[in-house]
C-alpha cells in the first residue's frame, strides 16, 4: 500500500521546508563561527555578517546556533536535520522498504523528543530562535502525519519471492500498529534520556538512572517470560474444534466430487 497523495504531499512540503531552514541554520552557524574566530576579518571595511533571523536583543538565532546544545551528537544539529528532512522527502517513494511507516514514526518521535529538550534549553537561555521554533513546528506536524500513516496501513508481509507486499488496512490501524507506535514513542524517550539529550540529573537520582539504562533488557526478559507462559497456558487449554473438522470434511467431499466430474477416480474409496 502506497502513501496517499495528501500525506505524500505533506511529507514533501514539510521536508522541503525543513531542508531549507536547516541548511540556512548550517550556513549561519558556519558564518558566525568563522567571524568570531577571526574578529579582524571585517577591519578592511567588510560588512559584518548578520543573520536574517537576528531580529534584535530578544531574538538572536546566531547565539543559539553556536551554543553547546547546537551540537548534541558532534555534528551540528542542523546538518543532521538536513539529512532527516531529505529522508522525509523521499519517504513516499520508499514503498519497497519493510515497516517503513514504523521506522518513520520512530524517527519523527525521536526528533520531537529532542525538540522538547532543545526548547527547554532555549527557555533557559532566555533567547528566541525563529529557525529553531519553525523546525519544532515542522517536527510535531510530521508526527501527526506519521500517526495518520500508521492508522492507514496494515503492515507488511512478503510473497514467495521475498518481495514486500502491503496488507489491507486494518480497522483503527490494527493492534500491532498501535503497539509498535507506543513502543516507538517509549524508545524515543528512553534514547533521549540515556544519551543525555534530556537533562534528567535534576529529577532522576543516579540509582533510578541506572534502572532506566537497563529497562530494555528487563522488558525483553519480561516479554520472553510472558510469551512462554502464554504458550504453556494455551497448550493446557488446547482442545479440538468440531466445527472446523466438519468444515474440513465438507471441503474434502467437495474436492472429491469435482475430481470425479473431471474423470479422476478415488481408488481408496473403492
N, C-alpha and C positions, 0 to 999 in steps of 0.2 A: 504494500500500500504506500503510495507516494504522499508527500505533504500537500495539503490543499493549497490552492492558489493564494488564498488570503494569508495563511500562515507563512507560505514561502515568500510572499511579498513583504510581510512584516519582518522576517528574518533578514532579507536582503537590505531593506531600507534601514533597519536598526543597525545592521552590520556595517553598512557604508558610513552611517553617521559615527559609529564607534571608531572606525578606522581613521576617519578624518580628524576627529577630536584627539585620538590617541597619538596619531602621527604629529599633529601640531604640538601636543604636550611634549613629545620627544624632542622636537625642534626647539621649543622654549627652554627645556632643561639643558640642552647642549649649548645654546647661545648664552644663557645666563651663567652656566658653569664656566665657560670659556672666558666670558667677560670678567667674572670675579677672580679668575685665576691670573688674569693679565690686566689689571686696572689701568695701565698706561697705554692700552691699545687705542683709546679714544683721545689721547692727548694731541694728536695731529689734526684735530678738527673733525674727526669721525663722530657721527651722531651715536650716542649710546643706544643699545638695543632696549626697547620697551615692548613687552608682550601686549597683544591686543586684549588679553584678559586681565591685565593690571589696571583696575578701574580706580585705584586710589588707596588710601591707607586701610580701608575696610575690606578691600578685595585685591589680593595680590597672589596670583597663581604662581608667579616666579618663586616666591618664598616657599610655597607648599611643594612645588615640583622639585625643589632642590633640598628638601628636608630629608633626614634619615629614613623616614617612613615611606619615601618615594621609591625605595629600593629594598623591598621586603625580602626578595629572593635572589639578590645580586644584581641582575639587570634592572633597568628602570621598569617600574610597574607599567608605564605607558607603552613600552616596547612589547612587553608580554601581552598587553591589551590589544595591540595591533594584530598579533598572531591569533588571539582569541576571536576577535571580530571577523578576521578573514575566514576562520573555520565556521563561524555562524553564517557568513555569506554563502559558503559552499555547502552548507548542511542540506538544503533541499535537493541537491544533486547527488548526495551520498546515499542513494537508495540501496546500494549493494552492501552497505555496512550493517552487520547484525546488531540488533539492540541499539541502534543509533539514537532513538528517542530517549532511552535511559541514559546514554552517555551524554547527550546534550543537557538533559535535566541536571545531572550531577555536576557538570561543568558550570552551568549557569548558577546553580545553588551555591557552589563554592565561591563564585565571583560575588554573589550577593552577600555571603558571609564576610568576605573581605571588605565590601563596601561598608558594612556595619562598623568594622574596626577602623577603617580609614576615615569614616565620618566622625567617629569618636575622637580620633586624633585631630581632625580638623577643628572640632569644637574646643579641644584643649589648647590649640594654637591660637584661638580667637581670630582666625582668618577665614576668608571665604574664597574658594576657588571655583569659578564658574565652569571650568573644564571638568573638574572632578565631579561636581554635583551633576553635571549633564550626563557623564558616564554612569553615575549611580542610577539615574532615572532610566537610562537605556538598559542597564542590567536587570532592574526589577521589572521592566516591561518585558524583557526577554524571558524572565521567569514565568510570567503569565502565559506567554506563547508556548513555552516548554510544557507547562501543565496542560494546556489545550491539546498539544501534540500527543501527550501521554494518554489523555482521555479518548482521543480519536483513533488510536491504534490498538490492535490486539496482540502485539508482539511479533516475534519472528519464528519461523520454522524453516526446515531445509528439505529439499526434494532429494531424490535418489542420487542426483549428480552433485550434491553438496551446494547447490545454489540456494541463496536466501530467498524465501517466499513469504509474503505477508499473509498473516491470518486475517479473517474477517474481524472488524471492530467488535469488541465485547461491550455489553452494556456498562455504562459508567467507567469505561476504561479497563474493566476486569480487575479481579482481586490481585493477580500477580503484578499488574501495573501499579496499583496503589501501594502495595507492599514495597516494591522496588523504589517508588518515588519517596516514600518515607525513609527507607534505608539510605537513599542518596542524600537526602537532607541531613540525616544524622551523621553520615560520613563526612559531609562538608563541615559540619560544626566540629566534629572530632579533629579533623585535619587542621582547622583553623586554631584550635586550642593547643594541640601538640606542637605545631610548627611555630607557635609564638605570634601568629598573625593577630590573635586576640590576647591582650594582656590580662591574664587571669590571676596574677600574683596578689592582687588586692582583695580578691574574694574567694580564692581557692588555695587551701593550705597545701604544703608540699606532699603530705600523705595522701590527700584527696587527688592531687595531680598525678601521683604515681598510680593510683587506681584508674584514673581516666586513661592513662597511657596503655594499660592492659585490657581495656574494655573490649576491643575487637577479639582478643584471644578468648576471653570469658564468653563472649557472645557466640563464637564458633563452637566452643566446648558445649555450651548450653544447647545450641541448635542440634549438635550431634546427639546429645543425650535425649533430647525431646524426640528426634527422628527415630532413634532406636526404640524408645518407649512406645511411640505411636505404631511402629511396625509390629512390636510384640503384642500390643493390645488388639490390633487388627487381626493378627493370627489367632489369638484366643477367641475372638468373636466371629471367626470366619464360618460361614455356613453356605449351603447350596442355595441356588436360585432356581426354583422350579419354573418360574415364568420364563427365564432366559433359556432353560433347557427345552421348553415347549417351542419357543420361537426358533431355536436351532433345529429341532426336529422338523418343524414346518418348512424351513429353508431347505433342508436336505431332501424332503419329499418333493418340493417344487423343482429342485435341480434334477432329481431323478426323472420326473415327468418330461422335462424339457429335453433331456438326453435321449429318452425313449422315443420322443417325437422325431428326433433327428437320426434315428436308426441305431443308436447305441443300446446294447443290451446289458442288463445288470446280471452278470454271471453269479455273483454271490447270492442274489435273491433266489436264483434257480437251485 
